[in-house]
Amino acid sequence: MNTLKVTVLLATLTGLLVLLGGQLGGTGGMVIALGFAAVMNLTAYWFSDKLALSMSGAREVSYEDAPELYRMVERLAAQARIPMPRVYIVESQAPNAFATGRNPSNAAIAVTTGLLRLLSRDEVAGVIAHELAHVRNRDTLISAVVATIAGAITMIANMAQWALMFGGLGRGEDDDGGGLAGLAGSLVMIMVAPIAALLIQLAISRSREFTADETGASIMGDPLPLASALEKLHAANQVIPMPVNPATAHQFTVQPLTGSGLMGLFSTHPSIEERVARLRDLALRPLAYQEWAR
């Protein structure tokens, strides 16, 4: 069901992009928008991991550099039945972690020095298991594609705004001169498409976080260390938010940017309270959990 939901949302996002291209340039604009999305997605597929690691200032470490962390990732990757990812450390007081890479064979796990100082060994393992779950479920690729399409929609909407100002919007070869009605439709599309794209992106991101929590608990063999880690990470990030590009916020274990009220509605992550409650509910149902975790 979760996979079907993500597929439908991705299809909707792509449809928004094509429709917006049509508003900008008729049938030709739709084709160009679709081609543009394909090129951007290929770029995200090949380079999203390099961009994410570079933007965060992550430094790759070997077994000799961080033996305990390296062994922990190696053990949990084996339990997750995926190849050993590259291991990175980010010099930051803000405790957090993220995974990136186009597939399990080309993945990387990054943790901050703040996370290693704050959490117990089991809690660190719980966080790493959560990030490995993203790798195993291919969320790292899905999130890169979603962010790319949503970004393309916003960019084309901005272009359409300028075209509207100069009277060139929607004058493609199949334009029927719809007058005020066509102009109103174009204006609504320009305004609504970026908001709809953002909401779809957030819906996919939140859905994948819940699944990664559950899969991570299965990899770890116990949901409680991750639940405890999430509470500590959330509290610490309210005090020391991690300065990251908002476009990469969805990659982290907990929301690295603070926000409440209206801003909380646009969070890339579900609420910590709901995530922790779900994990603790798993722990209270040991037989069901053991059956699910197999």
C-alpha positions as a Markdown table, in Angstrom:
| # | Residue | x | y | z |
|---|---|---|---|---|
| 1 | Met | 0.0 | 0.0 | 0.0 |
| 2 | Asn | 2.8 | 2.4 | 0.9 |
| 3 | Thr | 4.6 | 1.7 | -2.4 |
| 4 | Leu | 1.3 | 2.2 | -4.3 |
| 5 | Lys | 0.8 | 5.6 | -2.5 |
| 6 | Val | 4.3 | 6.7 | -3.4 |
| 7 | Thr | 3.9 | 5.7 | -7.1 |
| 8 | Val | 0.6 | 7.6 | -7.3 |
| 9 | Leu | 2.1 | 10.7 | -5.8 |
| 10 | Leu | 5.1 | 10.5 | -8.1 |
| 11 | Ala | 2.8 | 10.2 | -11.1 |
| 12 | Thr | 0.8 | 13.2 | -9.9 |
| 13 | Leu | 4.0 | 15.2 | -9.4 |
| 14 | Thr | 5.1 | 14.4 | -13.0 |
| 15 | Gly | 1.7 | 15.2 | -14.3 |
| 16 | Leu | 1.8 | 18.7 | -12.6 |
| 17 | Leu | 5.2 | 19.3 | -14.3 |
| 18 | Val | 3.8 | 18.4 | -17.7 |
| 19 | Leu | 0.6 | 20.5 | -17.2 |
| 20 | Leu | 2.7 | 23.5 | -16.1 |
| 21 | Gly | 4.9 | 23.1 | -19.2 |
| 22 | Gly | 1.7 | 23.1 | -21.3 |
| 23 | Gln | 0.6 | 26.4 | -19.7 |
| 24 | Leu | 4.0 | 27.9 | -20.6 |
| 25 | Gly | 4.3 | 26.6 | -24.1 |
| 26 | Gly | 1.4 | 24.5 | -25.3 |
| 27 | Thr | 2.0 | 21.0 | -26.5 |
| 28 | Gly | 5.7 | 21.8 | -27.2 |
| 29 | Gly | 6.0 | 23.1 | -23.7 |
| 30 | Met | 4.7 | 19.8 | -22.3 |
| 31 | Val | 7.2 | 17.8 | -24.3 |
| 32 | Ile | 10.0 | 20.1 | -23.2 |
| 33 | Ala | 9.0 | 19.9 | -19.6 |
| 34 | Leu | 8.9 | 16.1 | -19.7 |
| 35 | Gly | 12.3 | 16.0 | -21.3 |
| 36 | Phe | 13.6 | 18.5 | -18.8 |
| 37 | Ala | 12.4 | 16.3 | -16.0 |
| 38 | Ala | 14.1 | 13.3 | -17.5 |
| 39 | Val | 17.5 | 15.1 | -17.7 |
| 40 | Met | 17.2 | 16.4 | -14.2 |
| 41 | Asn | 16.3 | 13.0 | -12.8 |
| 42 | Leu | 19.3 | 11.4 | -14.6 |
| 43 | Thr | 21.5 | 14.1 | -13.0 |
| 44 | Ala | 20.0 | 13.4 | -9.6 |
| 45 | Tyr | 20.4 | 9.7 | -10.1 |
| 46 | Trp | 24.1 | 10.0 | -10.7 |
| 47 | Phe | 25.2 | 12.9 | -8.6 |
| 48 | Ser | 22.7 | 13.3 | -5.7 |
| 49 | Asp | 25.1 | 11.5 | -3.3 |
| 50 | Lys | 28.1 | 13.6 | -4.2 |
| 51 | Leu | 26.1 | 16.9 | -3.9 |
| 52 | Ala | 24.6 | 15.9 | -0.5 |
| 53 | Leu | 28.0 | 14.9 | 1.0 |
| 54 | Ser | 29.7 | 18.0 | -0.4 |
| 55 | Met | 27.0 | 20.4 | 0.9 |
| 56 | Ser | 27.1 | 18.9 | 4.4 |
| 57 | Gly | 30.9 | 19.0 | 4.5 |
| 58 | Ala | 31.1 | 15.2 | 5.2 |
| 59 | Arg | 34.5 | 13.5 | 5.5 |
| 60 | Glu | 34.8 | 9.8 | 4.6 |
| 61 | Val | 36.3 | 7.6 | 7.3 |
| 62 | Ser | 37.9 | 4.2 | 7.2 |
| 63 | Tyr | 38.1 | 1.5 | 9.8 |
| 64 | Glu | 41.4 | 2.9 | 11.1 |
| 65 | Asp | 39.8 | 6.4 | 11.5 |
| 66 | Ala | 36.7 | 5.3 | 13.4 |
| 67 | Pro | 36.8 | 1.5 | 14.2 |
| 68 | Glu | 33.8 | 1.4 | 16.5 |
| 69 | Leu | 31.5 | 3.3 | 14.1 |
| 70 | Tyr | 32.8 | 1.4 | 11.1 |
| 71 | Arg | 32.2 | -2.0 | 12.8 |
| 72 | Met | 28.7 | -1.0 | 13.8 |
| 73 | Val | 27.7 | 0.1 | 10.3 |
| 74 | Glu | 29.3 | -3.1 | 8.9 |
| 75 | Arg | 27.3 | -5.3 | 11.3 |
| 76 | Leu | 24.0 | -3.6 | 10.8 |
| 77 | Ala | 24.5 | -3.6 | 7.0 |
| 78 | Ala | 24.9 | -7.4 | 7.2 |
| 79 | Gln | 21.8 | -7.6 | 9.2 |
| 80 | Ala | 20.0 | -5.5 | 6.7 |
| 81 | Arg | 21.3 | -7.7 | 3.9 |
| 82 | Ile | 22.8 | -4.8 | 1.9 |
| 83 | Pro | 26.4 | -4.1 | 0.8 |
| 84 | Met | 28.6 | -2.2 | 3.3 |
| 85 | Pro | 28.0 | 1.6 | 2.6 |
| 86 | Arg | 30.7 | 4.2 | 2.7 |
| 87 | Val | 30.9 | 5.9 | 6.1 |
| 88 | Tyr | 31.2 | 9.6 | 6.6 |
| 89 | Ile | 31.5 | 12.0 | 9.6 |
| 90 | Val | 30.2 | 15.6 | 9.6 |
| 91 | Glu | 31.9 | 18.0 | 12.0 |
| 92 | Ser | 28.8 | 19.6 | 13.6 |
| 93 | Gln | 27.6 | 20.1 | 17.2 |
| 94 | Ala | 24.0 | 19.4 | 16.0 |
| 95 | Pro | 23.3 | 15.7 | 16.4 |
| 96 | Asn | 21.9 | 14.2 | 13.2 |
| 97 | Ala | 22.6 | 11.6 | 10.4 |
| 98 | Phe | 21.6 | 11.0 | 6.8 |
| 99 | Ala | 21.9 | 8.4 | 4.1 |
| 100 | Thr | 22.4 | 9.0 | 0.4 |
| 101 | Gly | 23.2 | 7.1 | -2.8 |
| 102 | Arg | 21.3 | 5.9 | -5.9 |
| 103 | Asn | 21.1 | 2.3 | -4.8 |
| 104 | Pro | 22.4 | -0.1 | -2.0 |
| 105 | Ser | 25.6 | -0.7 | -3.9 |
| 106 | Asn | 26.4 | 3.0 | -4.1 |
| 107 | Ala | 25.3 | 4.2 | -0.7 |
| 108 | Ala | 26.8 | 6.3 | 2.0 |
| 109 | Ile | 25.9 | 6.9 | 5.7 |
| 110 | Ala | 26.9 | 10.1 | 7.4 |
| 111 | Val | 26.7 | 11.0 | 11.1 |
| 112 | Thr | 27.6 | 14.2 | 12.9 |
| 113 | Thr | 30.1 | 14.4 | 15.7 |
| 114 | Gly | 27.3 | 15.8 | 17.9 |
| 115 | Leu | 25.3 | 12.6 | 17.4 |
| 116 | Leu | 28.2 | 10.4 | 18.5 |
| 117 | Arg | 28.7 | 12.5 | 21.6 |
| 118 | Leu | 25.1 | 12.7 | 22.6 |
| 119 | Leu | 23.7 | 9.2 | 22.1 |
| 120 | Ser | 24.5 | 5.9 | 23.7 |
| 121 | Arg | 26.0 | 3.0 | 21.7 |
| 122 | Asp | 22.6 | 1.3 | 21.2 |
| 123 | Glu | 20.9 | 4.6 | 20.3 |
| 124 | Val | 23.6 | 5.3 | 17.6 |
| 125 | Ala | 23.0 | 1.8 | 16.3 |
| 126 | Gly | 19.3 | 2.5 | 16.2 |
| 127 | Val | 19.8 | 5.7 | 14.1 |
| 128 | Ile | 22.2 | 3.9 | 11.7 |
| 129 | Ala | 19.7 | 1.1 | 11.3 |
| 130 | His | 17.1 | 3.7 | 10.4 |
| 131 | Glu | 19.4 | 5.2 | 7.8 |
| 132 | Leu | 20.3 | 1.8 | 6.4 |
| 133 | Ala | 16.5 | 1.2 | 6.1 |
| 134 | His | 16.3 | 4.2 | 3.8 |
| 135 | Val | 19.1 | 2.6 | 1.7 |
| 136 | Arg | 17.4 | -0.8 | 1.6 |
| 137 | Asn | 14.1 | 0.7 | 0.7 |
| 138 | Arg | 15.7 | 2.9 | -2.0 |
| 139 | Asp | 14.3 | 6.0 | -0.3 |
| 140 | Thr | 17.5 | 7.8 | -1.1 |
| 141 | Leu | 16.8 | 7.6 | -4.8 |
| 142 | Ile | 13.1 | 8.3 | -4.4 |
| 143 | Ser | 13.7 | 11.4 | -2.4 |
| 144 | Ala | 16.3 | 12.7 | -4.9 |
| 145 | Val | 13.8 | 12.2 | -7.8 |
| 146 | Val | 10.9 | 13.8 | -5.9 |
| 147 | Ala | 13.0 | 16.8 | -4.9 |
| 148 | Thr | 14.2 | 17.2 | -8.5 |
| 149 | Ile | 10.7 | 17.2 | -10.0 |
| 150 | Ala | 9.4 | 19.5 | -7.3 |
| 151 | Gly | 12.3 | 21.9 | -7.9 |
| 152 | Ala | 11.6 | 21.8 | -11.6 |
| 153 | Ile | 7.9 | 22.7 | -11.1 |
| 154 | Thr | 8.9 | 25.7 | -8.9 |
| 155 | Met | 11.4 | 26.8 | -11.5 |
| 156 | Ile | 9.0 | 26.5 | -14.4 |
| 157 | Ala | 6.3 | 28.3 | -12.4 |
| 158 | Asn | 8.7 | 31.2 | -11.9 |
| 159 | Met | 9.4 | 31.3 | -15.6 |
| 160 | Ala | 5.6 | 31.2 | -16.3 |
| 161 | Gln | 5.1 | 34.2 | -14.0 |
| 162 | Trp | 7.6 | 36.2 | -16.1 |
| 163 | Ala | 5.9 | 35.0 | -19.3 |
| 164 | Leu | 2.5 | 36.1 | -17.9 |
| 165 | Met | 3.8 | 39.5 | -17.1 |
| 166 | Phe | 5.0 | 40.0 | -20.7 |
| 167 | Gly | 1.9 | 38.5 | -22.2 |
| 168 | Gly | 3.4 | 35.4 | -23.7 |
| 169 | Leu | 2.0 | 32.7 | -21.5 |
| 170 | Gly | 0.2 | 29.8 | -23.2 |
| 171 | Arg | 0.6 | 31.1 | -26.7 |
| 172 | Gly | 1.7 | 27.7 | -28.1 |
| 173 | Glu | 0.7 | 26.3 | -31.5 |
| 174 | Asp | -2.5 | 24.9 | -30.1 |
| 175 | Asp | -3.6 | 28.0 | -28.2 |
| 176 | Asp | -7.3 | 28.7 | -28.8 |
| 177 | Gly | -7.3 | 32.2 | -27.5 |
| 178 | Gly | -9.3 | 31.5 | -24.4 |
| 179 | Gly | -9.2 | 35.1 | -23.3 |
| 180 | Leu | -9.8 | 35.8 | -19.7 |
| 181 | Ala | -10.8 | 32.3 | -18.8 |
| 182 | Gly | -7.5 | 30.9 | -20.2 |
| 183 | Leu | -5.6 | 33.6 | -18.4 |
| 184 | Ala | -7.3 | 32.8 | -15.1 |
| 185 | Gly | -6.6 | 29.1 | -15.6 |
| 186 | Ser | -3.0 | 29.8 | -16.2 |
| 187 | Leu | -2.7 | 32.1 | -13.2 |
| 188 | Val | -4.3 | 29.4 | -11.0 |
| 189 | Met | -1.9 | 26.8 | -12.3 |
| 190 | Ile | 1.1 | 29.0 | -11.7 |
| 191 | Met | 0.1 | 29.7 | -8.1 |
| 192 | Val | -1.2 | 26.2 | -7.2 |
| 193 | Ala | 1.4 | 23.9 | -8.9 |
| 194 | Pro | 4.4 | 24.8 | -6.7 |
| 195 | Ile | 2.3 | 24.5 | -3.5 |
| 196 | Ala | 0.9 | 21.2 | -4.6 |
| 197 | Ala | 4.4 | 19.9 | -5.6 |
| 198 | Leu | 5.7 | 20.9 | -2.1 |
| 199 | Leu | 2.8 | 19.1 | -0.4 |
| 200 | Ile | 3.3 | 16.0 | -2.4 |
| 201 | Gln | 7.0 | 16.0 | -1.7 |
| 202 | Leu | 6.3 | 16.3 | 2.1 |
| 203 | Ala | 3.7 | 13.5 | 1.9 |
| 204 | Ile | 6.2 | 11.2 | 0.3 |
| 205 | Ser | 9.0 | 12.2 | 2.7 |
| 206 | Arg | 6.8 | 11.6 | 5.8 |
| 207 | Ser | 5.5 | 8.3 | 4.5 |
| 208 | Arg | 9.1 | 7.0 | 3.9 |
| 209 | Glu | 10.2 | 8.1 | 7.4 |
| 210 | Phe | 7.5 | 5.9 | 9.0 |
| 211 | Thr | 8.6 | 3.0 | 6.9 |
| 212 | Ala | 12.3 | 3.5 | 7.6 |
| 213 | Asp | 11.6 | 3.7 | 11.4 |
| 214 | Glu | 9.8 | 0.3 | 11.2 |
| 215 | Thr | 12.4 | -1.3 | 8.9 |
| 216 | Gly | 15.2 | 0.1 | 11.1 |
| 217 | Ala | 13.6 | -1.4 | 14.2 |
| 218 | Ser | 13.5 | -4.7 | 12.3 |
| 219 | Ile | 17.2 | -4.5 | 11.4 |
| 220 | Met | 18.2 | -3.5 | 14.9 |
| 221 | Gly | 15.9 | -6.2 | 16.5 |
| 222 | Asp | 14.5 | -3.7 | 19.0 |
| 223 | Pro | 12.5 | -0.5 | 18.3 |
| 224 | Leu | 13.3 | 1.2 | 21.7 |
| 225 | Pro | 16.8 | 2.4 | 21.0 |
| 226 | Leu | 15.6 | 4.3 | 18.0 |
| 227 | Ala | 12.7 | 5.7 | 19.9 |
| 228 | Ser | 15.0 | 7.0 | 22.6 |
| 229 | Ala | 17.4 | 8.4 | 20.1 |
| 230 | Leu | 14.7 | 10.3 | 18.2 |
| 231 | Glu | 13.6 | 12.0 | 21.4 |
| 232 | Lys | 17.2 | 13.1 | 22.2 |
| 233 | Leu | 17.9 | 14.2 | 18.7 |
| 234 | His | 14.7 | 16.3 | 18.5 |
| 235 | Ala | 15.3 | 18.0 | 21.8 |
| 236 | Ala | 19.0 | 18.8 | 20.9 |
| 237 | Asn | 18.1 | 20.1 | 17.4 |
| 238 | Gln | 15.6 | 22.6 | 19.0 |
| 239 | Val | 18.6 | 24.1 | 20.8 |
| 240 | Ile | 21.3 | 23.6 | 18.1 |
| 241 | Pro | 19.6 | 23.5 | 14.7 |
| 242 | Met | 21.8 | 22.2 | 11.9 |
| 243 | Pro | 22.5 | 24.8 | 9.2 |
| 244 | Val | 21.6 | 22.9 | 6.1 |
| 245 | Asn | 20.1 | 23.7 | 2.7 |
| 246 | Pro | 16.3 | 23.3 | 3.0 |
| 247 | Ala | 16.4 | 21.2 | -0.2 |
| 248 | Thr | 18.4 | 18.5 | 1.7 |
| 249 | Ala | 16.4 | 18.6 | 5.0 |
| 250 | His | 14.4 | 15.5 | 4.1 |
| 251 | Gln | 17.5 | 13.4 | 4.1 |
| 252 | Phe | 18.2 | 13.7 | 7.9 |
| 253 | Thr | 17.0 | 11.4 | 10.7 |
| 254 | Val | 15.2 | 14.3 | 12.3 |
| 255 | Gln | 14.2 | 17.6 | 10.9 |
| 256 | Pro | 17.4 | 19.7 | 11.1 |
| 257 | Leu | 15.5 | 23.0 | 10.8 |
| 258 | Thr | 13.4 | 24.3 | 13.7 |
| 259 | Gly | 9.8 | 25.3 | 13.1 |
| 260 | Ser | 6.5 | 25.3 | 14.9 |
| 261 | Gly | 2.9 | 26.4 | 14.2 |
| 262 | Leu | 2.4 | 27.0 | 10.5 |
| 263 | Met | 6.0 | 26.2 | 9.7 |
| 264 | Gly | 5.5 | 22.8 | 11.3 |
| 265 | Leu | 2.9 | 22.0 | 8.6 |
| 266 | Phe | 5.7 | 22.1 | 6.0 |
| 267 | Ser | 8.0 | 19.8 | 7.9 |
| 268 | Thr | 9.7 | 17.1 | 5.8 |
| 269 | His | 9.3 | 14.7 | 8.8 |
| 270 | Pro | 6.4 | 13.4 | 10.8 |
| 271 | Ser | 6.1 | 14.6 | 14.4 |
| 272 | Ile | 8.6 | 13.0 | 16.7 |
| 273 | Glu | 5.8 | 12.2 | 19.1 |
| 274 | Glu | 4.0 | 10.1 | 16.5 |
| 275 | Arg | 7.2 | 8.4 | 15.3 |
| 276 | Val | 8.1 | 7.5 | 18.9 |
| 277 | Ala | 4.6 | 6.3 | 19.7 |
| 278 | Arg | 4.6 | 4.0 | 16.7 |
| 279 | Leu | 8.0 | 2.5 | 17.7 |
| 280 | Arg | 6.9 | 2.0 | 21.3 |
| 281 | Asp | 3.7 | 0.4 | 20.1 |
| 282 | Leu | 5.8 | -2.2 | 18.3 |
| 283 | Ala | 7.7 | -2.9 | 21.5 |
| 284 | Leu | 4.4 | -3.5 | 23.3 |
| 285 | Arg | 3.4 | -6.1 | 20.8 |
| 286 | Pro | 6.3 | -8.6 | 20.8 |
| 287 | Leu | 4.6 | -11.4 | 19.0 |
| 288 | Ala | 3.3 | -9.2 | 16.3 |
| 289 | Tyr | 6.6 | -7.4 | 16.1 |
| 290 | Gln | 8.6 | -10.7 | 15.7 |
| 291 | Glu | 6.2 | -11.8 | 13.0 |
| 292 | Trp | 6.5 | -8.5 | 11.2 |
| 293 | Ala | 10.2 | -8.3 | 11.5 |
| 294 | Arg | 10.9 | -11.6 | 9.8 |
